[in-house]
Amino acid sequence: MVPRGSSKSWPTLPLREISGSFASFLLAAPRLALLFAFLILTAPISVAAQADHNEAHMVLVNVTVLDHTDRAIPGLEAEQFAVLDNQSSQGVTYFSNADEPASLIVVLDATASMAARIDEERKALAELIHRSNPQDELALIVIHDEPQVVVHLGASSSEIERIAGAIQADGFGSLWDGMNLGIKELQSSRCRRKTMVVISDDGDKYSRHTPSEVMPLLKKADVQVYAIGVFDRYANRFQVRMRALQLDEVVSATGGRMISSNDFPRAAALISYELRHQRRRF
C-alpha cells in the first residue's frame, strides 16, 4: 500500500485508448500538440464579467496542458497563458501551481454489467486515493439499482477501501442519478475545488435524471468531472452509442474528460496526475 500523497511514477496511456475531444484533436495533429497548450476549463472563459450593479465577478479557471503523449506538462508560468473574452484580453489577478486540496467524489458503477470489472474498479479507486493530496476530502457513491453515498466526505482512505472491498456487482444502472447525488454531497464540501470521477460502462437505463438536467447542475456547482470505463462511441446499437456520447459531452462541459481504457487503474493514475498539476487562474 502506498501512502496518500506519496511519490509514485505517473503512467501514460496510448492515445488509441483515450476518447474525448482532446484525443480527437491530438490524433489529428500530434505535432501541433507539442507547440500549443490545450486548456481544460472548469468555468466560462470570461474571467471578469460585469453584473448589472457594476460588481466584477472573479471566475476560477483550472487549466491542464497536455503534450503529445497526453501527459500534463508541469512548470508553466502565468506569462505563458492568455485568457480571451470575445477576442478581448482579460486580466489574470491570481495564478497558482500549488497542489490545492480538493473534494473528490468517486461514483462507482457496481451494477451487474460491471461484474467482470469490479476488481479493476477497486484498484482504480485505490489509485485515486493513494495519489490524492493528503488534505483532500474523499467520498464514495456506489450505484446498484439506486445510487447511495456509502462513505461521506471527510472519511478516512482506509474506511473507503474497506467498504469498497465488500462491494458486489448487482442491479441495473442509474448513472445520472448517481452524479446528481454526488452534486448534493459536494454541497457540504470544505474545499474550493470540487471533482467527481465516474467509473462505469455507462449502462444507464433507469435514471430519473437526464444528461440535460445534470450538466447545468454540475456547471453551476463548479464540479469538474472525469469518467473512466469501456465506452464504445461506435457501437452498433444506437442507444449504447448515444449514452457514451452524452456522457462525453457532459464530462467535457465541466472541464474534465472521458477516458476509455481496459486498464482502469492506469487511467485513474493519469487523472490524478492531471488534477494535481492543474493551474488555478483568476
Secondary structure, DSSP 8 states (H G I E B T S, - for coil): ---TT---------GGG--SHHHHHHHH-HHHHTTS-----SS-S-SEEE-TT--EEE--EEE--B-TTS-B-----GGG--EEETTEEE----EE-S---EEEEEEEE-SGGGGGGHHHHHHHHHHHHHTS-TT-EEEEEEESSSEEEEEEEEE-HHHHHHHHTT----S-B-HHHHHHHHHHHGGG--SSEEEEEEES---B---SS-HHHHHHHHHHTTEEEEEEE---TT-SSHHHHHHHHHHHHHHHHTT--EEE-S-HHHHHHHHHHHHHT-EEE-
